[in-house]
């Protein structure tokens, strides 16, 4: 047998072996693989720096499939935002907190969000990137707005019950509270590198993060259960000076 005779047979065997090793994926499986690869790519490099060629390589697919499933690079980026936020919202809404003491229910919402951002650094990165672009692409998604509304309703229910039971302050706005919880859950993650460098202290250490979480939980509990202050002089513990 000559070398030329063997070459086609070898190529056929390689294709057969490759086919056996890589089962044919369904359209949905292919879409999810692309979405996972795109999420990692955009979280690392942003929209402008993200490359379809790297997404294709990571997903084990080809450019045609990306455009067939998503239509364009920017549409794929929007889909990664929707997917990352949908995962957060789905887990938030699965929280069984309506039967709890209102304060404990809101603290458990904080515990969940703090843990979710810790486990999903790609979401922190995607949100940071989208904020730099002034939410230009997020505004193109109707899904993101729709999935946010139930979370505010859950927060509002807990606040209303807490006020009715005399356990929570009466002047707390649900949206401001949710933004506060989100800030306490991710600021230290979004700025970990710069803060660690500035203060020469590693903010990624589990011990530091556990202590910070305890501090944030205590601050939130104090804010939620405080007595409403009507007189600014009470802030300093006495009457304002007339000087």
N, C-alpha and C positions, 0 to 999 in steps of 0.2 A: 504493500500500500504506500502510495506516495504522500508527501506532505500536503499537496493540494487536495488529494482525495479525502484526507482526514479532517481538513479544516471545516467543511460544511457540517459534517457529523458532529464535530466538537461543538460548533455553534448551536446546533439543534439541542444537543444534550444540555448545554449551559442554559438555553432558554427554558427547557423543560424543568431543570432544577430550580431556576429562578421562579418559575410559575408555581412549583410546589411549595417553595419557601414563603411566597407572598400571596396569601389567599386574596381573591378578588374582593374589594371593598364595595359596600353599598354606597349609593349617592350620599346618604346621610353620614355614613362613617367617613367618607372622603371630605365632606364639608367640615366635620368636626376636627379632623386632623389638620386641615388648612387653618381653621380658626385657632386651634391651640398654637400652631407654629406662628401665626400672625400676632397673637397676643404676646408671645415672648419677644418677637422681633420689634413690635411697636413699643413695648414697655422698655426695651433696652435702647432703641435708637430713635424713637419718636416717629411721627408720620413722614417727615421729610427725609430722615436718615434711614428709614426702613426700606428694605430691598426685597422685591418680589422674588429675585433669584435665590435669596437665602430662605425665604418662606417655602419656596418650591422644594428646596433641598431638604429642609427639616420635615416637611409634610410627606415627602416621598411621592410627589405628584408632578404635574407639569403646569406651565402658565395657563394653558387653555382651560384647565379645570378651575383655576382660580377665577378667571373671568366668566366662566360658565355659571359658577355658583354665586358669585358676588357682583360681577359687572365691572368693577373698577377697583383700583387700589384704595381710593378714598372711601368707597362703599364697604370694602373689607375692613378698613380702620373703624368705621362707624359700627360695624357688626361686632368688633372686639370690645368696644365700649359697652354696647348693649349686653353682650354676654357676661362681661365682668360685673356690671351693675346688677344684672338679673340674678346672678348667683348670690350677691349680697342681699338683695331684696327678698329672694325666696327663703333664705335662711332667717332673715329678720321676721318675716311673716309666719314662719313656723314656730317662733318662740311662743311658748305657752305661759304668758304673763298676766293675762286678764284676771285670773283668779287670785293673784298674789296681792299682798299689801302693795299699794301704789308706789311707795318709795322703793321697795325691793324690786318691783317690776321694772322701774326705770333704771335702777342700778344694774339689773340683769341685762337690759338693753345695752348699757355701756359696756358691760363685761363681754357681751357677744361682739360688739363692734370693735372693741380693742383687740380681741383675739382674731377676728376675721382679717383685720388689716395686718396684723402680725404675720398671719399665715399666707396672705396674698399680697406680697410686695408688688406684683405686677399691677394691681388695681391702684395702689398709691402712685406708681409711675405714670400710668395712663391718665389719671386725674390731673397730675402735675403738668403733663404735656398738654392736655386739653385746656387747662386754665391759661397756659401761656398763649394759646391761640384764641382766648376769650370765648371758649365753648362754641367755636364756629361749627364744628362737626356734630357736636352733641345736639345742637339746635335742630339739626336735620332729622333727628329721631323722635318720632311720636311715642315710641315704646318707653323710652327713659322717663318721660314726664308721667305717663300712665302708671308705671310701676312704683313711682315715688309717693303717690297720693295715699295709699293704704297705710304706709308707715306713719305718716303724720296723724292719721286717724287713730291709730293705736296709741301713739304718744298722747294725743288729746284726751282719749278715754281715761287713761291712767291719771293724767293731771286733773281732770274733772272730778273723778272719784276721790282723789286725794284731797282736793279742796273741800268737797262735800263732807268728807269725814274729818275735816279739820287737821289733816296731817301734812298738807303741803301748802306752800305760799300761794296766794290767790292771783298773783300778777305775773305768772310765768307764761310766756308765749310758746306754743308747741314748736313752731319753726325755729325760733331762736334757741330753744333748748336742744333740738336735734342737731343744729349746727354746732352748738357748744360740745355736745357729746362726740360729734365727728371730729372736731378739732382736738379734743383731749385724746382721741383714739389714734390720730395719725400724724400730728405735727412733728412729734419726736422721730417718726419714721421717715417722713419726707425730708427732714433736715438733719438726719443722723450724721452724715459725713461732715457737713460744715460745723455743726455744733461740737462734734468729737474733736475736730481739728482746733477749733477756737479755744476750747477749754481743756484740751489735752486729756480727755477722759472718754473712754470707749462707751458710747451710748448703745452699742449693740449687745453688750453683756446682759445675759438673762437676769442677773441679780439686780442690775441698775433698772432694767425695764420693769421688773416685778415691784420694786420700791416706787417707781414713778406711777405705776398703775394704782397702787394702794393710795398714794397721795391724791391722784386724780379722782378716785372713787370717794375719798373723804371730802374733797372740795365739792364734788357734785352733790353728795348727800347733804352737806351743810347748806348749800345754795337752795336746794329743793325744799328743805324743811324749815327754812328760816322764817322768822316773823317779819311781816312787811314793815319796812322802815318809812315812815312818813316825814320824819323830821331829820334833816341832814346832820343836825348836831349830834344825833344818836350815834353816828358813825365814829365820832371821836370820843364817845363816852360822856359827853357833857355839853353844856351850852357853848355856842360859838362865841369866840372872843369879840368884844365890841371895839377892840383896838383896830 
